[in-house]
Amino acid sequence: MNGKMRSRQGKDHLAFGIAIAATGILILLHLTGYIPLNIKTGWPLILVVIGLLIGIKNRFRKNAWWILVLIGGAHMIPRFEINGTPSTRLIWPVIMIIAGLFIAFTKPRRCRNNRDFDVFTNNDNNLNIDVTFGGRKEIITSKEFNGGTIQASFSGCEINLMQADNPGHPMLLNMKVAFGGIELIVPSHWEIKNEITPFAGSVEDHRTIRSASGAEEKRTLILKGSVSFGSVEIKSY
């Protein structure tokens, strides 16, 4: 077992221990009458606790912790009215504004610069990637690559298709991004057909496009899906 694995296991044990202790404290406060918890009123506090645990585990470097704390904290504020509109109807617009501004004015972290992200070499013809509250780097080597599905929620993901190929058929990637980002690395001569629907998000192609040479047949990659409060960036070496 190398030092990196031991360090990761140590962090997992720490987060698990803190989670158990925090749960015990909540139960104790509930039994002694200090916090009257139930399903209807207790879930915002649970979100705050989970958010803080995630923040402690990741040294408050990722966005997931403050989003959970923000949602939980907003639902714990006593109800009031503004011009006859109850505060409960204002929670989600305010959360969306704060989250959007935070994402827009903070520099996103790339998967390749984060040592905690797992790196995988994948020879499958079809992808099925689902990353939540974490990061992942996938290097695709299949020579009959068809595409697949990629979901990234509160996380970052890098998909490297520089070694992938499919000379016979177009490749189709269905991507769903929510409060996260996907970095797609593809050869510069591939044709990209972008059919992604963005909502408070973006899809950007930063490649220097070049035509396929005589030894390089034309390849087509079709992108479908949605991007909400996140981004998809297409790059090439």
C-alpha positions in Angstrom: 0.0 0.0 0.0 1.6 3.3 -1.1 1.6 6.6 0.8 -1.1 8.1 -1.4 -3.5 5.3 -0.8 -2.9 5.4 3.0 -3.5 9.2 3.0 -6.8 8.7 1.1 -7.9 6.0 3.5 -7.0 8.2 6.4 -9.1 11.0 5.1 -12.0 8.6 4.5 -11.8 7.3 8.1 -11.7 10.9 9.4 -14.7 11.9 7.4 -16.6 8.8 8.4 -15.7 9.3 12.1 -16.8 12.9 12.0 -20.1 11.9 10.3 -20.9 9.4 13.0 -20.0 11.8 15.8 -22.1 14.6 14.2 -25.1 12.2 13.8 -24.8 11.2 17.5 -24.7 14.9 18.5 -27.9 15.6 16.5 -29.7 12.6 18.1 -28.5 13.7 21.6 -29.7 17.3 21.1 -33.0 16.0 19.7 -33.6 13.6 22.6 -32.8 16.3 25.2 -35.3 18.7 23.5 -32.8 21.2 22.2 -33.4 20.4 18.5 -36.9 19.2 17.6 -36.0 17.2 14.5 -38.4 15.5 12.1 -38.4 14.8 8.4 -40.1 18.1 7.5 -37.9 20.4 9.6 -34.7 18.4 10.1 -33.5 17.9 6.5 -32.1 21.5 6.1 -29.9 20.9 9.2 -28.8 17.5 7.8 -27.8 19.2 4.5 -25.7 21.8 6.4 -24.0 19.0 8.3 -23.3 17.0 5.2 -22.0 20.1 3.4 -19.6 20.9 6.3 -18.3 17.3 6.3 -17.6 17.4 2.6 -15.9 20.8 3.0 -13.7 19.4 5.8 -12.8 16.3 3.8 -11.8 18.4 0.7 -10.3 21.3 2.7 -13.1 23.5 1.4 -11.6 23.5 -2.1 -14.6 22.3 -4.0 -18.0 23.8 -4.6 -20.3 21.0 -3.3 -20.0 21.9 0.4 -21.1 25.5 0.2 -24.0 24.7 -2.2 -25.4 22.2 0.3 -24.8 24.6 3.2 -26.5 27.4 1.3 -29.6 25.3 0.4 -29.9 23.9 4.0 -29.3 27.3 5.6 -31.8 29.1 3.3 -34.5 26.7 4.5 -33.7 27.2 8.1 -34.3 31.0 8.0 -37.7 32.0 9.6 -40.4 32.8 7.1 -41.1 36.5 6.2 -42.7 38.4 3.3 -41.4 41.0 0.8 -44.2 43.0 -0.9 -46.6 40.2 -0.1 -44.4 37.4 -1.5 -43.5 34.7 1.0 -39.8 34.0 1.5 -40.3 30.4 0.7 -40.9 31.4 -3.0 -37.6 33.4 -3.0 -35.2 30.7 -1.9 -34.4 29.0 -5.2 -34.0 32.2 -7.3 -31.6 33.6 -4.6 -29.7 30.3 -4.5 -29.4 30.2 -8.3 -28.1 33.8 -8.4 -25.5 33.2 -5.7 -24.4 29.9 -7.3 -24.3 31.3 -10.8 -22.2 34.3 -9.7 -19.8 32.1 -7.7 -19.2 29.8 -10.6 -18.9 32.6 -13.1 -16.2 34.5 -11.2 -14.2 31.6 -9.8 -11.5 29.9 -11.9 -12.5 26.2 -12.5 -10.0 23.6 -11.4 -8.9 21.1 -14.1 -9.0 17.4 -13.5 -5.4 16.9 -14.6 -4.2 19.4 -11.9 -5.9 17.6 -9.0 -3.9 14.6 -7.7 -7.0 13.3 -5.9 -8.8 12.5 -9.1 -8.7 8.9 -10.2 -7.2 8.1 -13.6 -8.6 5.2 -15.7 -7.7 3.7 -19.0 -10.8 2.4 -20.7 -10.9 0.1 -23.8 -14.7 -0.3 -23.8 -16.6 0.7 -26.9 -19.4 2.3 -24.9 -18.9 4.7 -21.9 -21.1 4.8 -18.8 -19.5 7.4 -16.4 -21.4 8.9 -13.4 -19.3 11.2 -11.1 -20.8 13.0 -8.1 -18.9 15.0 -5.6 -15.5 14.0 -6.9 -13.4 13.9 -10.0 -12.3 11.5 -12.7 -9.9 11.2 -15.6 -10.7 8.7 -18.3 -8.4 7.8 -21.2 -10.3 6.0 -24.0 -8.3 3.6 -26.2 -11.1 1.7 -28.0 -10.6 1.6 -31.8 -14.4 0.9 -32.3 -15.6 3.6 -29.9 -19.3 4.3 -30.2 -19.8 6.9 -27.5 -21.9 6.6 -24.4 -23.2 8.6 -21.4 -21.3 10.9 -19.0 -22.9 12.5 -16.0 -21.0 15.0 -13.8 -22.8 16.5 -10.7 -20.9 18.8 -8.4 -17.7 17.4 -9.9 -15.1 17.6 -12.7 -14.3 15.0 -15.3 -11.7 14.8 -18.1 -12.3 12.5 -21.0 -9.3 11.9 -23.3 -10.3 10.6 -26.8 -6.9 11.2 -28.4 -6.3 7.4 -28.7 -10.0 6.5 -29.5 -11.2 5.8 -33.0 -14.1 4.5 -35.1 -13.6 4.7 -38.8 -17.0 3.3 -39.7 -19.6 5.3 -37.7 -20.2 8.6 -36.0 -19.6 8.6 -32.3 -22.3 9.9 -29.9 -21.7 11.2 -26.4 -24.7 12.0 -24.2 -23.6 14.3 -21.4 -25.4 15.7 -18.4 -23.6 18.3 -16.4 -25.0 20.0 -13.2 -22.8 22.3 -11.1 -19.7 20.8 -12.6 -17.5 20.5 -15.7 -16.4 18.1 -18.4 -13.1 18.6 -20.3 -13.2 16.7 -23.6 -9.8 16.1 -25.3 -10.2 15.1 -29.0 -8.0 15.1 -32.1 -8.1 18.5 -33.8 -9.3 17.1 -37.1 -12.5 15.5 -35.7 -15.8 17.2 -36.7 -17.8 18.1 -33.6 -21.6 18.4 -33.9 -22.8 20.2 -30.8 -26.4 19.5 -29.9 -26.1 20.1 -26.2 -28.8 22.3 -24.5 -27.1 24.7 -22.0 -29.0 26.3 -19.1 -26.8 28.8 -17.2 -23.9 26.9 -18.7 -21.6 26.8 -21.7 -20.0 24.6 -24.4 -16.8 25.9 -25.8 -14.5 24.4 -28.5 -10.9 25.7 -27.9 -9.2 23.6 -30.5 -7.3 24.8 -33.5 -9.3 23.1 -36.2 -7.4 21.4 -39.0 -8.6 19.2 -41.9 -7.9 15.5 -42.0 -4.8 14.5 -43.9 -4.6 11.7 -46.4 -3.8 9.2 -43.7 -6.5 10.5 -41.4 -10.1 9.7 -42.3 -12.8 12.1 -41.2 -14.3 11.3 -37.8 -17.5 12.8 -36.4 -18.4 13.2 -32.7 -21.9 14.1 -31.8 -22.6 15.8 -28.5 -26.0 15.7 -26.9 -27.4 16.3 -23.4 -27.6 19.3 -21.1 -25.4 21.6 -19.1 -26.7 23.4 -16.0 -24.5 25.7 -14.0 -21.4 24.1 -15.5 -19.3 23.8 -18.7 -18.1 21.5 -21.4 -14.7 22.4 -22.8 -13.4 20.8 -26.0 -9.6 20.8 -26.4 -6.8 19.1 -28.4 -3.1 18.6 -28.0 
